[in-house]
Amino acid sequence: MSVKVEDFLTASQEQAIIEAIRKAELLTSGEIRVHLESHCDEPISRAQELFHLLKMDNTKEENGILFYVAVDDKKFALIGDKGIHNQVGDDFWNAVRDVVLSRFRESEFQKGLIEGIELVGKKLAVYFPWQHDDKNELPNEISVS
């Protein structure tokens, strides 16, 4: 059964995810985005391409994180910029990915994304704490293609 991108999350679920991003970013200069689309062949390559297209590689401290979901293909990728990756390493990304995917397997897509956002937000806050002059460099809305 195919799920359309616009049916993947309800409006209230989208708002809850955006609120989770907003709350996480109150603690950090890091930037968190969620992107949804229908299909992709290779989720990590596509997420890297979108990371650039969404200008996530232009943050001052190189601390952007992208949650990417190909809805119809049931594929997921999580990538972070150099600044955060150099601090946390592969084990962190694998742990967050596992949390998100475990919820996805239960069809708890909102819960999986929110738990993942909360985890990366806490880690970003450790290495890139919010400063009084921080600006929200990227929109918090869920992007779709």
C-alpha positions in Angstrom: 0.0 0.0 0.0 1.4 3.4 -1.0 1.3 6.3 1.4 1.3 9.8 -0.1 3.7 12.2 1.4 0.8 14.6 2.3 -0.9 11.7 4.2 2.3 10.5 6.0 1.6 12.9 8.9 -1.5 14.7 10.0 -1.5 18.5 10.3 -1.4 18.1 14.1 1.5 15.6 13.9 3.4 18.0 11.7 2.8 20.8 14.2 4.1 18.5 17.1 7.3 17.8 15.1 7.8 21.4 14.3 7.3 22.2 18.0 9.9 19.6 19.0 12.3 21.2 16.6 11.6 24.6 18.0 12.1 23.4 21.6 15.3 21.6 20.8 16.7 24.7 19.0 16.0 26.8 22.1 18.9 25.0 23.8 21.4 25.1 20.9 22.8 27.0 18.0 22.3 23.8 16.0 19.8 23.5 13.2 17.4 20.6 12.8 15.3 19.9 9.7 12.9 17.2 8.6 12.4 16.5 4.9 9.8 14.1 3.3 9.4 12.9 -0.2 7.9 9.9 -2.0 10.8 8.0 -3.5 14.5 7.7 -3.5 17.0 5.1 -4.7 19.7 5.7 -2.1 18.5 7.6 1.1 22.0 8.7 2.3 23.0 10.1 -1.1 19.6 11.8 -1.4 19.8 13.2 2.1 23.3 14.6 1.4 22.0 16.3 -1.8 19.0 17.8 0.1 21.3 18.9 2.9 23.1 21.1 0.3 19.8 22.2 -1.5 18.3 23.2 1.8 21.4 25.2 2.6 22.0 23.2 5.7 25.7 23.2 4.9 25.8 27.0 5.3 25.3 27.2 9.1 28.0 29.2 11.0 29.1 26.3 13.2 28.5 23.5 10.7 26.0 21.9 13.1 22.9 21.2 11.0 21.1 17.8 11.2 18.7 16.5 8.6 16.1 13.7 9.2 15.2 12.4 5.7 12.2 10.1 5.0 11.3 8.6 1.6 7.7 7.8 2.5 6.6 5.3 -0.3 10.0 3.5 -0.2 10.0 3.3 3.6 13.6 4.6 3.7 15.2 6.9 6.3 18.5 8.7 6.6 19.9 10.9 9.3 22.9 13.1 8.5 24.7 15.9 10.3 27.3 18.5 9.2 31.0 18.3 10.0 30.8 20.4 13.2 28.5 18.1 15.0 29.8 14.8 13.4 33.3 15.6 14.6 32.0 15.8 18.1 29.7 12.8 18.2 30.9 10.2 15.7 29.1 7.3 14.0 27.9 5.6 17.2 25.6 8.5 18.0 24.1 8.6 14.6 23.5 4.9 14.7 21.8 5.1 18.1 19.5 7.9 17.0 18.7 6.1 13.7 17.8 2.9 15.7 15.4 4.8 18.0 13.7 6.4 15.0 13.4 3.2 13.0 12.1 1.2 15.9 9.2 3.6 16.2 8.7 3.6 12.4 8.4 -0.2 12.5 5.5 0.3 14.9 4.0 2.9 12.4 4.7 5.6 15.1 6.2 8.1 12.6 5.5 11.2 14.6 6.9 9.6 17.8 10.0 8.3 16.0 10.8 11.7 14.6 10.1 13.6 17.8 12.3 11.1 19.9 15.1 11.5 17.3 14.8 15.3 17.4 14.9 15.3 21.2 18.0 13.1 21.2 19.9 15.2 18.7 18.7 18.4 20.4 20.2 17.3 23.7 23.5 16.4 22.1 23.6 19.7 20.1 23.0 21.5 23.4 26.1 19.9 24.9 28.5 20.8 22.1 26.7 23.9 20.6 24.9 25.5 23.5 22.5 28.4 22.7 24.1 31.8 23.0 22.2 35.1 23.5 23.2 36.2 20.0 22.1 33.0 18.2 19.9 33.3 15.2 17.6 30.6 13.8 19.5 30.2 10.6 17.0 27.8 8.9 13.2 27.4 9.0 11.8 24.8 11.3 9.0 23.7 8.9 9.0 20.2 7.5 10.1 20.4 3.9 8.6 18.2 1.2 9.5 17.4 -2.4 
